[in-house]
Structure formats: structure tokens, C-alpha cells
Amino acid sequence: MGLGVLKYEIAYGRVLFPIWSQSDMIKIVKDPVYFPALTSTSDRMQNLIKLMLNKDQTKRLSLN
């Protein structure tokens, strides 16, 4: 998941999971990943990031 977070931050120029409180940490586990609407990032890049950030680690894209 770490590479997916890094790829998201490079592609969108913002932090994926801004954490200001303990309740923000819970949102990481429960909420879906948000992709900004107005962006020049391709659909292929978004799909790659989604695969890398899948919350189910058995379905997550990895280097293994």
C-alpha cells in the first residue's frame, strides 16, 4: 500500500491521508480513496493507483 500512497501523492500533488486526529486514522480503513475530479491523470494511472491501494491485501497489486 505504501507504493500506492507515494504514487498518488506524486500524481496529484497532495497528501492522500491527511491525519489530524485519531478519528482521521479510522477513516483510512473505512472510507474509499478520493480522486480529484479535475486532473490530467489518465484513467490507466487512476486504475493502477486503485489496485495498489486496495484495502483488501489479498486483492492489492504488489511487487510479489
Predicted model as a PDB file, atoms N, CA, C, CB and O in Angstrom, pLDDT in the B-factor column:
MODEL        1                                                                  
ATOM      1  N   MET A   1       0.830  -1.190   0.000  1.00 64.00           N  
ATOM      2  CA  MET A   1       0.000   0.000   0.000  1.00 64.00           C  
ATOM      3  C   MET A   1       0.871   1.248   0.000  1.00 64.00           C  
ATOM      4  CB  MET A   1      -0.942   0.001   1.207  1.00 64.00           C  
ATOM      5  O   MET A   1       0.453   2.294  -0.497  1.00 64.00           O  
ATOM      6  N   GLY A   2       2.072   1.150   0.550  1.00 82.00           N  
ATOM      7  CA  GLY A   2       2.969   2.295   0.630  1.00 82.00           C  
ATOM      8  C   GLY A   2       3.319   2.875  -0.739  1.00 82.00           C  
ATOM      9  O   GLY A   2       3.362   4.095  -0.904  1.00 82.00           O  
ATOM     10  N   LEU A   3       3.568   2.005  -1.723  1.00 86.00           N  
ATOM     11  CA  LEU A   3       3.878   2.496  -3.068  1.00 86.00           C  
ATOM     12  C   LEU A   3       2.676   3.172  -3.710  1.00 86.00           C  
ATOM     13  CB  LEU A   3       4.357   1.351  -3.950  1.00 86.00           C  
ATOM     14  O   LEU A   3       2.831   4.135  -4.461  1.00 86.00           O  
ATOM     15  N   GLY A   4       1.483   2.672  -3.421  1.00 87.00           N  
ATOM     16  CA  GLY A   4       0.263   3.299  -3.930  1.00 87.00           C  
ATOM     17  C   GLY A   4       0.069   4.693  -3.364  1.00 87.00           C  
ATOM     18  O   GLY A   4      -0.339   5.608  -4.079  1.00 87.00           O  
ATOM     19  N   VAL A   5       0.361   4.858  -2.076  1.00 87.00           N  
ATOM     20  CA  VAL A   5       0.251   6.174  -1.435  1.00 87.00           C  
ATOM     21  C   VAL A   5       1.251   7.134  -2.065  1.00 87.00           C  
ATOM     22  CB  VAL A   5       0.491   6.070   0.099  1.00 87.00           C  
ATOM     23  O   VAL A   5       0.908   8.276  -2.372  1.00 87.00           O  
ATOM     24  N   LEU A   6       2.476   6.682  -2.258  1.00 88.00           N  
ATOM     25  CA  LEU A   6       3.508   7.514  -2.874  1.00 88.00           C  
ATOM     26  C   LEU A   6       3.125   7.893  -4.302  1.00 88.00           C  
ATOM     27  CB  LEU A   6       4.858   6.784  -2.866  1.00 88.00           C  
ATOM     28  O   LEU A   6       3.261   9.053  -4.691  1.00 88.00           O  
ATOM     29  N   LYS A   7       2.648   6.929  -5.083  1.00 89.00           N  
ATOM     30  CA  LYS A   7       2.249   7.202  -6.466  1.00 89.00           C  
ATOM     31  C   LYS A   7       1.100   8.212  -6.515  1.00 89.00           C  
ATOM     32  CB  LYS A   7       1.837   5.896  -7.173  1.00 89.00           C  
ATOM     33  O   LYS A   7       1.094   9.101  -7.366  1.00 89.00           O  
ATOM     34  N   TYR A   8       0.128   8.081  -5.606  1.00 89.00           N  
ATOM     35  CA  TYR A   8      -0.989   9.025  -5.521  1.00 89.00           C  
ATOM     36  C   TYR A   8      -0.464  10.435  -5.237  1.00 89.00           C  
ATOM     37  CB  TYR A   8      -1.994   8.589  -4.421  1.00 89.00           C  
ATOM     38  O   TYR A   8      -0.866  11.394  -5.894  1.00 89.00           O  
ATOM     39  N   GLU A   9       0.425  10.554  -4.267  1.00 90.00           N  
ATOM     40  CA  GLU A   9       0.933  11.871  -3.878  1.00 90.00           C  
ATOM     41  C   GLU A   9       1.749  12.518  -4.984  1.00 90.00           C  
ATOM     42  CB  GLU A   9       1.776  11.756  -2.625  1.00 90.00           C  
ATOM     43  O   GLU A   9       1.712  13.738  -5.142  1.00 90.00           O  
ATOM     44  N   ILE A  10       2.481  11.726  -5.750  1.00 88.00           N  
ATOM     45  CA  ILE A  10       3.228  12.259  -6.894  1.00 88.00           C  
ATOM     46  C   ILE A  10       2.273  12.682  -8.005  1.00 88.00           C  
ATOM     47  CB  ILE A  10       4.231  11.214  -7.423  1.00 88.00           C  
ATOM     48  O   ILE A  10       2.433  13.754  -8.588  1.00 88.00           O  
ATOM     49  N   ALA A  11       1.283  11.844  -8.299  1.00 90.00           N  
ATOM     50  CA  ALA A  11       0.352  12.120  -9.398  1.00 90.00           C  
ATOM     51  C   ALA A  11      -0.545  13.322  -9.118  1.00 90.00           C  
ATOM     52  CB  ALA A  11      -0.506  10.900  -9.667  1.00 90.00           C  
ATOM     53  O   ALA A  11      -0.848  14.094 -10.027  1.00 90.00           O  
ATOM     54  N   TYR A  12      -0.973  13.484  -7.863  1.00 89.00           N  
ATOM     55  CA  TYR A  12      -1.948  14.530  -7.544  1.00 89.00           C  
ATOM     56  C   TYR A  12      -1.372  15.709  -6.762  1.00 89.00           C  
ATOM     57  CB  TYR A  12      -3.071  13.934  -6.765  1.00 89.00           C  
ATOM     58  O   TYR A  12      -2.052  16.718  -6.573  1.00 89.00           O  
ATOM     59  N   GLY A  13      -0.143  15.592  -6.313  1.00 88.00           N  
ATOM     60  CA  GLY A  13       0.499  16.707  -5.624  1.00 88.00           C  
ATOM     61  C   GLY A  13      -0.113  17.057  -4.283  1.00 88.00           C  
ATOM     62  O   GLY A  13      -0.029  18.197  -3.827  1.00 88.00           O  
ATOM     63  N   ARG A  14      -0.733  16.063  -3.653  1.00 86.00           N  
ATOM     64  CA  ARG A  14      -1.313  16.291  -2.334  1.00 86.00           C  
ATOM     65  C   ARG A  14      -1.260  15.010  -1.521  1.00 86.00           C  
ATOM     66  CB  ARG A  14      -2.765  16.797  -2.450  1.00 86.00           C  
ATOM     67  O   ARG A  14      -1.126  13.915  -2.066  1.00 86.00           O  
ATOM     68  N   VAL A  15      -1.365  15.164  -0.221  1.00 85.00           N  
ATOM     69  CA  VAL A  15      -1.316  14.022   0.685  1.00 85.00           C  
ATOM     70  C   VAL A  15      -2.618  13.234   0.573  1.00 85.00           C  
ATOM     71  CB  VAL A  15      -1.075  14.484   2.148  1.00 85.00           C  
ATOM     72  O   VAL A  15      -3.704  13.812   0.603  1.00 85.00           O  
ATOM     73  N   LEU A  16      -2.506  11.924   0.446  1.00 85.00           N  
ATOM     74  CA  LEU A  16      -3.689  11.077   0.327  1.00 85.00           C  
ATOM     75  C   LEU A  16      -4.438  10.976   1.644  1.00 85.00           C  
ATOM     76  CB  LEU A  16      -3.299   9.689  -0.153  1.00 85.00           C  
ATOM     77  O   LEU A  16      -5.665  11.071   1.671  1.00 85.00           O  
ATOM     78  N   PHE A  17      -3.720  10.786   2.724  1.00 83.00           N  
ATOM     79  CA  PHE A  17      -4.333  10.609   4.040  1.00 83.00           C  
ATOM     80  C   PHE A  17      -3.849  11.666   5.017  1.00 83.00           C  
ATOM     81  CB  PHE A  17      -4.032   9.216   4.586  1.00 83.00           C  
ATOM     82  O   PHE A  17      -2.959  11.395   5.824  1.00 83.00           O  
ATOM     83  N   PRO A  18      -4.422  12.877   4.962  1.00 80.00           N  
ATOM     84  CA  PRO A  18      -4.033  13.863   5.982  1.00 80.00           C  
ATOM     85  C   PRO A  18      -4.596  13.423   7.335  1.00 80.00           C  
ATOM     86  CB  PRO A  18      -4.545  15.302   5.607  1.00 80.00           C  
ATOM     87  O   PRO A  18      -5.805  13.238   7.477  1.00 80.00           O  
ATOM     88  N   ILE A  19      -3.734  13.261   8.308  1.00 79.00           N  
ATOM     89  CA  ILE A  19      -4.165  12.764   9.619  1.00 79.00           C  
ATOM     90  C   ILE A  19      -3.966  13.863  10.655  1.00 79.00           C  
ATOM     91  CB  ILE A  19      -3.379  11.475  10.022  1.00 79.00           C  
ATOM     92  O   ILE A  19      -2.842  14.270  10.951  1.00 79.00           O  
ATOM     93  N   TRP A  20      -5.068  14.322  11.188  1.00 82.00           N  
ATOM     94  CA  TRP A  20      -5.034  15.362  12.214  1.00 82.00           C  
ATOM     95  C   TRP A  20      -5.501  14.831  13.559  1.00 82.00           C  
ATOM     96  CB  TRP A  20      -5.895  16.545  11.797  1.00 82.00           C  
ATOM     97  O   TRP A  20      -5.244  15.443  14.596  1.00 82.00           O  
ATOM     98  N   SER A  21      -6.197  13.676  13.546  1.00 83.00           N  
ATOM     99  CA  SER A  21      -6.728  13.136  14.795  1.00 83.00           C  
ATOM    100  C   SER A  21      -6.867  11.618  14.680  1.00 83.00           C  
ATOM    101  CB  SER A  21      -8.096  13.787  15.140  1.00 83.00           C  
ATOM    102  O   SER A  21      -6.657  11.040  13.614  1.00 83.00           O  
ATOM    103  N   GLN A  22      -7.221  10.992  15.787  1.00 81.00           N  
ATOM    104  CA  GLN A  22      -7.409   9.550  15.790  1.00 81.00           C  
ATOM    105  C   GLN A  22      -8.597   9.148  14.912  1.00 81.00           C  
ATOM    106  CB  GLN A  22      -7.612   9.046  17.221  1.00 81.00           C  
ATOM    107  O   GLN A  22      -8.576   8.084  14.291  1.00 81.00           O  
ATOM    108  N   SER A  23      -9.627   9.988  14.857  1.00 82.00           N  
ATOM    109  CA  SER A  23     -10.777   9.664  14.004  1.00 82.00           C  
ATOM    110  C   SER A  23     -10.394   9.703  12.526  1.00 82.00           C  
ATOM    111  CB  SER A  23     -11.936  10.640  14.272  1.00 82.00           C  
ATOM    112  O   SER A  23     -10.986   8.986  11.719  1.00 82.00           O  
ATOM    113  N   ASP A  24      -9.408  10.533  12.158  1.00 79.00           N  
ATOM    114  CA  ASP A  24      -8.914  10.551  10.775  1.00 79.00           C  
ATOM    115  C   ASP A  24      -8.266   9.219  10.420  1.00 79.00           C  
ATOM    116  CB  ASP A  24      -7.906  11.702  10.571  1.00 79.00           C  
ATOM    117  O   ASP A  24      -8.365   8.766   9.279  1.00 79.00           O  
ATOM    118  N   MET A  25      -7.610   8.593  11.377  1.00 79.00           N  
ATOM    119  CA  MET A  25      -6.964   7.303  11.130  1.00 79.00           C  
ATOM    120  C   MET A  25      -8.010   6.230  10.846  1.00 79.00           C  
ATOM    121  CB  MET A  25      -6.090   6.893  12.331  1.00 79.00           C  
ATOM    122  O   MET A  25      -7.774   5.342  10.028  1.00 79.00           O  
ATOM    123  N   ILE A  26      -9.141   6.299  11.501  1.00 79.00           N  
ATOM    124  CA  ILE A  26     -10.214   5.325  11.286  1.00 79.00           C  
ATOM    125  C   ILE A  26     -10.784   5.471   9.880  1.00 79.00           C  
ATOM    126  CB  ILE A  26     -11.332   5.499  12.340  1.00 79.00           C  
ATOM    127  O   ILE A  26     -11.163   4.477   9.262  1.00 79.00           O  
ATOM    128  N   LYS A  27     -10.848   6.703   9.364  1.00 77.00           N  
ATOM    129  CA  LYS A  27     -11.366   6.950   8.020  1.00 77.00           C  
ATOM    130  C   LYS A  27     -10.520   6.258   6.953  1.00 77.00           C  
ATOM    131  CB  LYS A  27     -11.422   8.448   7.746  1.00 77.00           C  
ATOM    132  O   LYS A  27     -11.044   5.843   5.919  1.00 77.00           O  
ATOM    133  N   ILE A  28      -9.228   6.133   7.195  1.00 79.00           N  
ATOM    134  CA  ILE A  28      -8.338   5.475   6.234  1.00 79.00           C  
ATOM    135  C   ILE A  28      -8.807   4.054   5.973  1.00 79.00           C  
ATOM    136  CB  ILE A  28      -6.883   5.472   6.747  1.00 79.00           C  
ATOM    137  O   ILE A  28      -8.790   3.587   4.834  1.00 79.00           O  
ATOM    138  N   VAL A  29      -9.218   3.379   7.011  1.00 78.00           N  
ATOM    139  CA  VAL A  29      -9.647   1.985   6.904  1.00 78.00           C  
ATOM    140  C   VAL A  29     -11.036   1.875   6.293  1.00 78.00           C  
ATOM    141  CB  VAL A  29      -9.629   1.319   8.274  1.00 78.00           C  
ATOM    142  O   VAL A  29     -11.301   0.945   5.532  1.00 78.00           O  
ATOM    143  N   LYS A  30     -11.932   2.813   6.616  1.00 81.00           N  
ATOM    144  CA  LYS A  30     -13.331   2.695   6.226  1.00 81.00           C  
ATOM    145  C   LYS A  30     -13.695   3.391   4.918  1.00 81.00           C  
ATOM    146  CB  LYS A  30     -14.176   3.236   7.304  1.00 81.00           C  
ATOM    147  O   LYS A  30     -14.485   2.855   4.141  1.00 81.00           O  
ATOM    148  N   ASP A  31     -13.143   4.562   4.661  1.00 82.00           N  
ATOM    149  CA  ASP A  31     -13.559   5.375   3.518  1.00 82.00           C  
ATOM    150  C   ASP A  31     -12.853   4.964   2.232  1.00 82.00           C  
ATOM    151  CB  ASP A  31     -13.293   6.842   3.799  1.00 82.00           C  
ATOM    152  O   ASP A  31     -11.703   4.525   2.268  1.00 82.00           O  
ATOM    153  N   PRO A  32     -13.534   5.102   1.095  1.00 84.00           N  
ATOM    154  CA  PRO A  32     -12.867   4.835  -0.192  1.00 84.00           C  
ATOM    155  C   PRO A  32     -11.862   5.940  -0.519  1.00 84.00           C  
ATOM    156  CB  PRO A  32     -13.911   4.712  -1.332  1.00 84.00           C  
ATOM    157  O   PRO A  32     -11.918   7.034   0.042  1.00 84.00           O  
ATOM    158  N   VAL A  33     -10.958   5.637  -1.422  1.00 84.00           N  
ATOM    159  CA  VAL A  33      -9.965   6.626  -1.853  1.00 84.00           C  
ATOM    160  C   VAL A  33     -10.641   7.652  -2.749  1.00 84.00           C  
ATOM    161  CB  VAL A  33      -8.777   5.945  -2.598  1.00 84.00           C  
ATOM    162  O   VAL A  33     -11.407   7.288  -3.641  1.00 84.00           O  
ATOM    163  N   TYR A  34     -10.371   8.907  -2.523  1.00 82.00           N  
ATOM    164  CA  TYR A  34     -10.947  10.002  -3.293  1.00 82.00           C  
ATOM    165  C   TYR A  34      -9.943  10.443  -4.358  1.00 82.00           C  
ATOM    166  CB  TYR A  34     -11.335  11.195  -2.365  1.00 82.00           C  
ATOM    167  O   TYR A  34      -8.768  10.662  -4.063  1.00 82.00           O  
ATOM    168  N   PHE A  35     -10.413  10.568  -5.586  1.00 86.00           N  
ATOM    169  CA  PHE A  35      -9.585  11.081  -6.680  1.00 86.00           C  
ATOM    170  C   PHE A  35     -10.138  12.439  -7.103  1.00 86.00           C  
ATOM    171  CB  PHE A  35      -9.554  10.081  -7.894  1.00 86.00           C  
ATOM    172  O   PHE A  35     -11.329  12.550  -7.394  1.00 86.00           O  
ATOM    173  N   PRO A  36      -9.298  13.473  -7.143  1.00 85.00           N  
ATOM    174  CA  PRO A  36      -9.771  14.790  -7.575  1.00 85.00           C  
ATOM    175  C   PRO A  36     -10.403  14.726  -8.965  1.00 85.00           C  
ATOM    176  CB  PRO A  36      -8.614  15.796  -7.571  1.00 85.00           C  
ATOM    177  O   PRO A  36      -9.902  14.034  -9.851  1.00 85.00           O  
ATOM    178  N   ALA A  37     -11.499  15.448  -9.147  1.00 81.00           N  
ATOM    179  CA  ALA A  37     -12.233  15.413 -10.417  1.00 81.00           C  
ATOM    180  C   ALA A  37     -11.466  16.094 -11.548  1.00 81.00           C  
ATOM    181  CB  ALA A  37     -13.591  16.077 -10.251  1.00 81.00           C  
ATOM    182  O   ALA A  37     -11.388  15.556 -12.652  1.00 81.00           O  
ATOM    183  N   LEU A  38     -10.916  17.241 -11.289  1.00 75.00           N  
ATOM    184  CA  LEU A  38     -10.199  17.989 -12.321  1.00 75.00           C  
ATOM    185  C   LEU A  38      -8.710  17.671 -12.239  1.00 75.00           C  
ATOM    186  CB  LEU A  38     -10.442  19.515 -12.170  1.00 75.00           C  
ATOM    187  O   LEU A  38      -7.978  18.225 -11.419  1.00 75.00           O  
ATOM    188  N   THR A  39      -8.289  16.768 -13.110  1.00 77.00           N  
ATOM    189  CA  THR A  39      -6.888  16.363 -13.114  1.00 77.00           C  
ATOM    190  C   THR A  39      -6.494  15.900 -14.514  1.00 77.00           C  
ATOM    191  CB  THR A  39      -6.635  15.240 -12.074  1.00 77.00           C  
ATOM    192  O   THR A  39      -7.342  15.522 -15.322  1.00 77.00           O  
ATOM    193  N   SER A  40      -5.222  15.939 -14.776  1.00 83.00           N  
ATOM    194  CA  SER A  40      -4.740  15.454 -16.072  1.00 83.00           C  
ATOM    195  C   SER A  40      -4.237  14.014 -15.967  1.00 83.00           C  
ATOM    196  CB  SER A  40      -3.620  16.368 -16.601  1.00 83.00           C  
ATOM    197  O   SER A  40      -3.656  13.493 -16.919  1.00 83.00           O  
ATOM    198  N   THR A  41      -4.451  13.375 -14.834  1.00 86.00           N  
ATOM    199  CA  THR A  41      -4.016  11.997 -14.642  1.00 86.00           C  
ATOM    200  C   THR A  41      -4.900  11.062 -15.472  1.00 86.00           C  
ATOM    201  CB  THR A  41      -4.063  11.609 -13.137  1.00 86.00           C  
ATOM    202  O   THR A  41      -6.125  11.182 -15.466  1.00 86.00           O  
ATOM    203  N   SER A  42      -4.268  10.141 -16.177  1.00 89.00           N  
ATOM    204  CA  SER A  42      -5.001   9.231 -17.068  1.00 89.00           C  
ATOM    205  C   SER A  42      -5.829   8.218 -16.271  1.00 89.00           C  
ATOM    206  CB  SER A  42      -4.020   8.491 -17.998  1.00 89.00           C  
ATOM    207  O   SER A  42      -5.587   7.984 -15.087  1.00 89.00           O  
ATOM    208  N   ASP A  43      -6.804   7.632 -16.947  1.00 89.00           N  
ATOM    209  CA  ASP A  43      -7.614   6.575 -16.334  1.00 89.00           C  
ATOM    210  C   ASP A  43      -6.748   5.375 -15.972  1.00 89.00           C  
ATOM    211  CB  ASP A  43      -8.748   6.144 -17.282  1.00 89.00           C  
ATOM    212  O   ASP A  43      -6.978   4.723 -14.953  1.00 89.00           O  
ATOM    213  N   ARG A  44      -5.759   5.087 -16.803  1.00 92.00           N  
ATOM    214  CA  ARG A  44      -4.856   3.959 -16.528  1.00 92.00           C  
ATOM    215  C   ARG A  44      -4.088   4.184 -15.235  1.00 92.00           C  
ATOM    216  CB  ARG A  44      -3.874   3.754 -17.694  1.00 92.00           C  
ATOM    217  O   ARG A  44      -3.912   3.258 -14.444  1.00 92.00           O  
ATOM    218  N   MET A  45      -3.624   5.429 -15.015  1.00 91.00           N  
ATOM    219  CA  MET A  45      -2.891   5.747 -13.784  1.00 91.00           C  
ATOM    220  C   MET A  45      -3.820   5.625 -12.583  1.00 91.00           C  
ATOM    221  CB  MET A  45      -2.282   7.172 -13.854  1.00 91.00           C  
ATOM    222  O   MET A  45      -3.432   5.075 -11.552  1.00 91.00           O  
ATOM    223  N   GLN A  46      -5.045   6.135 -12.707  1.00 91.00           N  
ATOM    224  CA  GLN A  46      -6.014   6.013 -11.614  1.00 91.00           C  
ATOM    225  C   GLN A  46      -6.291   4.553 -11.288  1.00 91.00           C  
ATOM    226  CB  GLN A  46      -7.322   6.725 -11.975  1.00 91.00           C  
ATOM    227  O   GLN A  46      -6.344   4.184 -10.114  1.00 91.00           O  
ATOM    228  N   ASN A  47      -6.467   3.720 -12.301  1.00 92.00           N  
ATOM    229  CA  ASN A  47      -6.725   2.298 -12.079  1.00 92.00           C  
ATOM    230  C   ASN A  47      -5.538   1.619 -11.402  1.00 92.00           C  
ATOM    231  CB  ASN A  47      -7.038   1.603 -13.406  1.00 92.00           C  
ATOM    232  O   ASN A  47      -5.728   0.782 -10.519  1.00 92.00           O  
ATOM    233  N   LEU A  48      -4.324   1.967 -11.802  1.00 92.00           N  
ATOM    234  CA  LEU A  48      -3.131   1.417 -11.177  1.00 92.00           C  
ATOM    235  C   LEU A  48      -3.079   1.793  -9.699  1.00 92.00           C  
ATOM    236  CB  LEU A  48      -1.871   1.910 -11.900  1.00 92.00           C  
ATOM    237  O   LEU A  48      -2.806   0.951  -8.843  1.00 92.00           O  
ATOM    238  N   ILE A  49      -3.343   3.060  -9.411  1.00 90.00           N  
ATOM    239  CA  ILE A  49      -3.332   3.521  -8.018  1.00 90.00           C  
ATOM    240  C   ILE A  49      -4.419   2.810  -7.215  1.00 90.00           C  
ATOM    241  CB  ILE A  49      -3.531   5.054  -7.949  1.00 90.00           C  
ATOM    242  O   ILE A  49      -4.180   2.412  -6.075  1.00 90.00           O  
ATOM    243  N   LYS A  50      -5.613   2.646  -7.798  1.00 90.00           N  
ATOM    244  CA  LYS A  50      -6.699   1.935  -7.103  1.00 90.00           C  
ATOM    245  C   LYS A  50      -6.282   0.502  -6.766  1.00 90.00           C  
ATOM    246  CB  LYS A  50      -7.983   1.923  -7.969  1.00 90.00           C  
ATOM    247  O   LYS A  50      -6.535   0.022  -5.661  1.00 90.00           O  
ATOM    248  N   LEU A  51      -5.642  -0.179  -7.724  1.00 91.00           N  
ATOM    249  CA  LEU A  51      -5.185  -1.542  -7.473  1.00 91.00           C  
ATOM    250  C   LEU A  51      -4.141  -1.583  -6.363  1.00 91.00           C  
ATOM    251  CB  LEU A  51      -4.614  -2.151  -8.750  1.00 91.00           C  
ATOM    252  O   LEU A  51      -4.137  -2.506  -5.548  1.00 91.00           O  
ATOM    253  N   MET A  52      -3.262  -0.594  -6.328  1.00 90.00           N  
ATOM    254  CA  MET A  52      -2.214  -0.547  -5.319  1.00 90.00           C  
ATOM    255  C   MET A  52      -2.748  -0.161  -3.943  1.00 90.00           C  
ATOM    256  CB  MET A  52      -1.140   0.425  -5.740  1.00 90.00           C  
ATOM    257  O   MET A  52      -2.132  -0.481  -2.926  1.00 90.00           O  
ATOM    258  N   LEU A  53      -3.886   0.521  -3.905  1.00 89.00           N  
ATOM    259  CA  LEU A  53      -4.453   0.978  -2.635  1.00 89.00           C  
ATOM    260  C   LEU A  53      -5.639   0.134  -2.168  1.00 89.00           C  
ATOM    261  CB  LEU A  53      -4.884   2.417  -2.762  1.00 89.00           C  
ATOM    262  O   LEU A  53      -6.328   0.510  -1.220  1.00 89.00           O  
ATOM    263  N   ASN A  54      -5.879  -0.990  -2.815  1.00 89.00           N  
ATOM    264  CA  ASN A  54      -6.995  -1.835  -2.420  1.00 89.00           C  
ATOM    265  C   ASN A  54      -6.881  -2.185  -0.938  1.00 89.00           C  
ATOM    266  CB  ASN A  54      -7.043  -3.116  -3.282  1.00 89.00           C  
ATOM    267  O   ASN A  54      -5.832  -2.649  -0.491  1.00 89.00           O  
ATOM    268  N   LYS A  55      -7.937  -1.968  -0.186  1.00 85.00           N  
ATOM    269  CA  LYS A  55      -7.904  -2.197   1.260  1.00 85.00           C  
ATOM    270  C   LYS A  55      -7.816  -3.679   1.604  1.00 85.00           C  
ATOM    271  CB  LYS A  55      -9.136  -1.593   1.912  1.00 85.00           C  
ATOM    272  O   LYS A  55      -7.345  -4.038   2.683  1.00 85.00           O  
ATOM    273  N   ASP A  56      -8.264  -4.539   0.698  1.00 87.00           N  
ATOM    274  CA  ASP A  56      -8.141  -5.983   0.876  1.00 87.00           C  
ATOM    275  C   ASP A  56      -6.770  -6.398   0.346  1.00 87.00           C  
ATOM    276  CB  ASP A  56      -9.301  -6.759   0.139  1.00 87.00           C  
ATOM    277  O   ASP A  56      -6.548  -6.408  -0.865  1.00 87.00           O  
ATOM    278  N   GLN A  57      -5.854  -6.738   1.247  1.00 84.00           N  
ATOM    279  CA  GLN A  57      -4.491  -7.003   0.798  1.00 84.00           C  
ATOM    280  C   GLN A  57      -4.364  -8.246  -0.065  1.00 84.00           C  
ATOM    281  CB  GLN A  57      -3.593  -7.134   1.977  1.00 84.00           C  
ATOM    282  O   GLN A  57      -3.350  -8.412  -0.743  1.00 84.00           O  
ATOM    283  N   THR A  58      -5.361  -9.126  -0.063  1.00 90.00           N  
ATOM    284  CA  THR A  58      -5.303 -10.283  -0.952  1.00 90.00           C  
ATOM    285  C   THR A  58      -5.606  -9.884  -2.395  1.00 90.00           C  
ATOM    286  CB  THR A  58      -6.286 -11.363  -0.486  1.00 90.00           C  
ATOM    287  O   THR A  58      -5.256 -10.613  -3.323  1.00 90.00           O  
ATOM    288  N   LYS A  59      -6.253  -8.733  -2.594  1.00 90.00           N  
ATOM    289  CA  LYS A  59      -6.573  -8.238  -3.936  1.00 90.00           C  
ATOM    290  C   LYS A  59      -5.666  -7.091  -4.366  1.00 90.00           C  
ATOM    291  CB  LYS A  59      -8.019  -7.787  -3.991  1.00 90.00           C  
ATOM    292  O   LYS A  59      -5.741  -6.632  -5.505  1.00 90.00           O  
ATOM    293  N   ARG A  60      -4.813  -6.630  -3.464  1.00 88.00           N  
ATOM    294  CA  ARG A  60      -3.950  -5.479  -3.734  1.00 88.00           C  
ATOM    295  C   ARG A  60      -2.809  -5.854  -4.667  1.00 88.00           C  
ATOM    296  CB  ARG A  60      -3.393  -4.913  -2.430  1.00 88.00           C  
ATOM    297  O   ARG A  60      -2.189  -6.906  -4.511  1.00 88.00           O  
ATOM    298  N   LEU A  61      -2.536  -4.991  -5.634  1.00 85.00           N  
ATOM    299  CA  LEU A  61      -1.395  -5.171  -6.533  1.00 85.00           C  
ATOM    300  C   LEU A  61      -0.116  -4.988  -5.729  1.00 85.00           C  
ATOM    301  CB  LEU A  61      -1.449  -4.168  -7.735  1.00 85.00           C  
ATOM    302  O   LEU A  61       0.012  -4.037  -4.959  1.00 85.00           O  
ATOM    303  N   SER A  62       0.819  -5.896  -5.911  1.00 76.00           N  
ATOM    304  CA  SER A  62       2.083  -5.801  -5.175  1.00 76.00           C  
ATOM    305  C   SER A  62       3.240  -6.178  -6.089  1.00 76.00           C  
ATOM    306  CB  SER A  62       2.066  -6.713  -3.920  1.00 76.00           C  
ATOM    307  O   SER A  62       3.034  -6.557  -7.242  1.00 76.00           O  
ATOM    308  N   LEU A  63       4.440  -6.072  -5.573  1.00 75.00           N  
ATOM    309  CA  LEU A  63       5.635  -6.415  -6.343  1.00 75.00           C  
ATOM    310  C   LEU A  63       5.927  -7.906  -6.310  1.00 75.00           C  
ATOM    311  CB  LEU A  63       6.832  -5.649  -5.819  1.00 75.00           C  
ATOM    312  O   LEU A  63       6.798  -8.377  -7.042  1.00 75.00           O  
ATOM    313  N   ASN A  64       5.228  -8.647  -5.489  1.00 71.00           N  
ATOM    314  CA  ASN A  64       5.467 -10.091  -5.363  1.00 71.00           C  
ATOM    315  C   ASN A  64       4.762 -10.867  -6.449  1.00 71.00           C  
ATOM    316  CB  ASN A  64       5.013 -10.591  -4.003  1.00 71.00           C  
ATOM    317  O   ASN A  64       4.856 -12.093  -6.492  1.00 71.00           O  
TER     318      ASN A  64                                                      
ENDMDL                                                                          
END                                                                             
